[in-house]
Every structure is written in structure tokens, then in C-alpha cells.
Amino acid sequence: APSPSTTPAASAAPAPAEAHVLTSPIVGTFYSAPSPDSAPFVFVGARVRKGQVVCIVEAMKLMNEIESDVDGMVINIFPQNAQPVEFGEPLFAIQES
């Protein structure tokens, strides 16, 4: 019984010690693309460079472009499109390279 409960807990966590977590600098609404008809800025498996726009967080009708602060590969996108996010909430996990 202890072994099965330990294994799911380990597999459910995305190894945060190995990844850089990009957090929201403001409270607002997360958008993964510049417009509803556009392709997303990034996707899981995409390579990003420091300074590259990865999403938009809308706050009070102002669209704030959020840039990656590291070079690497996106391994997880935490919020869903059009989901509200809080200050400091994780947006992306990026495997640095």
C-alpha cells in the first residue's frame, strides 16, 4: 500500500527542482494567443528564448505581453486560455538550456 501511494505523488509533480517556473507578474486574465483566431505564442515542447513573448495577461483592458526570462523548452503550461491568474501564480515550466 505505501508503494502505490508514493508513486502517483511523484508522477503527479512536474519536477519543479529541474524546471524554471515563470510566474505572473500581475493579476489578470491569461491569454495564450494574441487573438482568438491566432496560433498560441508557445506550446508544450516549444523552444523559447529569453525576451520572447510567451503569453498575454490582460489587466483592466491593458494587454501585457509576458516574456520568457530564460532560454529553454516549455514543459508545462499551467493556466488554461482565458483563465484568471493571480500575482505570482505559475504560468509556465521551462527546462533551461
C-alpha positions in Angstrom: 0.0 0.0 0.0 2.7 2.6 0.8 4.5 2.0 -2.6 1.4 2.8 -4.8 0.6 6.0 -2.9 4.2 7.2 -3.2 4.4 6.5 -7.0 1.4 8.6 -8.0 2.5 11.5 -5.9 5.9 11.5 -7.6 4.5 11.3 -11.1 1.9 14.0 -10.5 4.5 16.6 -9.6 6.3 18.0 -12.7 9.8 18.0 -11.0 9.9 21.7 -10.1 13.5 21.5 -9.0 14.6 20.7 -12.6 12.5 23.4 -14.2 12.3 27.2 -14.1 8.8 28.4 -13.3 7.7 31.6 -15.0 5.1 33.3 -12.8 2.5 36.0 -13.5 3.8 39.5 -12.6 0.3 40.8 -12.3 -3.3 39.9 -11.6 -5.4 39.5 -14.8 -6.6 37.1 -17.5 -4.2 34.7 -19.2 -4.3 34.5 -23.0 -2.1 32.0 -24.8 -2.5 33.8 -28.2 -2.6 37.4 -29.5 -6.2 36.9 -30.7 -8.8 34.2 -30.8 -8.0 33.3 -34.4 -4.2 33.3 -33.9 -1.9 30.4 -33.1 -0.7 30.3 -29.5 2.6 32.1 -28.7 4.1 28.8 -27.4 3.1 25.2 -26.8 4.5 22.3 -24.7 7.7 21.3 -26.4 8.4 24.7 -27.9 11.8 26.2 -27.6 11.8 29.8 -26.1 14.5 32.4 -25.9 14.9 35.0 -23.1 12.8 38.0 -24.0 10.4 36.0 -26.3 6.7 36.8 -25.7 5.0 33.6 -24.3 1.6 34.9 -23.4 -0.6 37.9 -22.6 -2.1 38.8 -19.3 -4.9 41.3 -19.6 -5.4 43.7 -16.7 -8.0 46.5 -16.8 -8.3 46.2 -20.6 -4.5 46.6 -21.0 -2.8 43.7 -22.8 0.5 43.0 -21.0 3.0 40.8 -23.0 4.8 38.4 -20.7 8.3 37.4 -21.9 10.4 34.4 -21.0 13.2 35.2 -18.6 15.3 32.2 -19.6 16.2 30.2 -22.7 14.8 26.7 -22.8 11.9 24.4 -23.7 8.3 24.7 -22.4 7.5 21.6 -20.4 4.2 22.7 -18.9 1.6 25.4 -19.3 -0.4 25.8 -16.1 -3.4 28.1 -16.8 -6.0 27.4 -19.5 -6.7 30.1 -22.1 -8.9 33.0 -20.8 -8.4 31.8 -17.2 -7.9 34.4 -14.4 -4.4 34.4 -12.8 -3.1 35.9 -9.6 0.2 37.7 -8.9 2.9 35.1 -8.5 0.8 32.2 -10.0 2.8 29.8 -12.1 2.3 30.3 -15.9 4.9 28.1 -17.5 7.6 25.5 -16.5 10.6 25.9 -18.7 13.5 23.4 -18.9 16.5 25.7 -19.1 19.1 25.0 -21.8 
